[in-house]
Amino acid sequence: MSDLPNCPTCNSEYTYEVGALLICPECAHEWCKSADHESEKVRVWKDANGNVLQDGDSVTVIKDLKVKGSSSMLKGGTKVKNIRLIDGDHDIDCKIDGFGAMQLKSEFVKKA
């Protein structure tokens, strides 16, 4: 078998590598191959109220947002289920009923 380490999150033995990352297919955790795990900075995503967000959370939009490329707006109070956190300026990847796939900024949502 392979000499890859088990997943640090769920201890799965089925990890695989893609480029410089190791990925767990069971919990979708991604981490660097480097042996120096303690020097890695772990990014923490927070909502508008300072609550920590995680993949799979449900959030609520706190104000009306203009949708680029569309004449309609995303209304405040819209609930978004099963978010995915990503790096970048817009750090939430999600699907919204009536709008489809889009990215949001965590500063405009609160944890539901």
Buried (B, 14 or more C-beta within 10 A) or exposed (E): EEEBBEBEEEEBEEBEEEEEEBBBEEEEBEBEEEEEEEEEEEEEBEBBEEBEBEBEBEBBBBEEBEEEEEEEEBEEEBEBEEBBBEEEEEBBBBEBEEBEEBEBEBEBBBBE
